[in-house]
């Protein structure tokens, strides 16, 4: 494991694993996804919201114009 999501410590992740997770190389937080990555997840990978929550934050206006074009 190299990074943790914001708000989660490496120790919390290790405690919730069913195996001995090596957390010695954790360098910080996982970067936030880019708008491109969010678009792919929302519009291509899971447009029916089978895995993502039904209510997601709106794209900012400039990004929304690109997405809806």
N, C-alpha and C positions, 0 to 999 in steps of 0.2 A: 504494500500500500504506500502510495507516495503523497496523497493529499486527502483531506477530509472536507466534507461539505460544511459550509458556514453553520455555526451553532452546534457542531458535533465534535467532540474531542476524539483523538485516536484511542484513548482508553475506553470510551463508551462503545466504539466500534468493536474493539477487541473483546469486551465483556459480552457482546451480543453475537459473537461468532461461536460456532460449534467446533472450531479448530484453533490451534495456536497461531494467531495472526502476528506476523512480524511488523511492528510499528516503528522500528528503529530508523527507517528512512523517510518518515513523514516530514515533508518540508513546509507545510502550511495548508492553506485552504484551497479547495478546488475552485478554479476560476469560474465566474458566472458564464452561462452560455451566451454565445453571440446571437444577434437577431437572426442570422442565417440558420444557425443550429435550431433556434426556437421555431422558425418557420418550417424547417424540415420535419421536426417532431410533430408540430400541430397540424400541418396541412398535408403531409405525405405519409408519415409513419402511422399516425393515429388520428385521422380526421373524424372518426366516429366516437372518439373519446372513450375507448375501451380501457385504456391504461392511464391516460392523463385526466386530471379533474375536469368536470364539466365547465366550471367557471375559471377562466384564466385571465390574467390582466391583459388589457388591451395593448396593442402595439402603440408606440408613440406616433403622432400624426405623420411625420415624415416617412416612417417605415410603413405605416398603414397604407399610404398612397402607393408605395412600391408593391406591397403585397396584393392590393386590390386591382392593380393595373392589368 
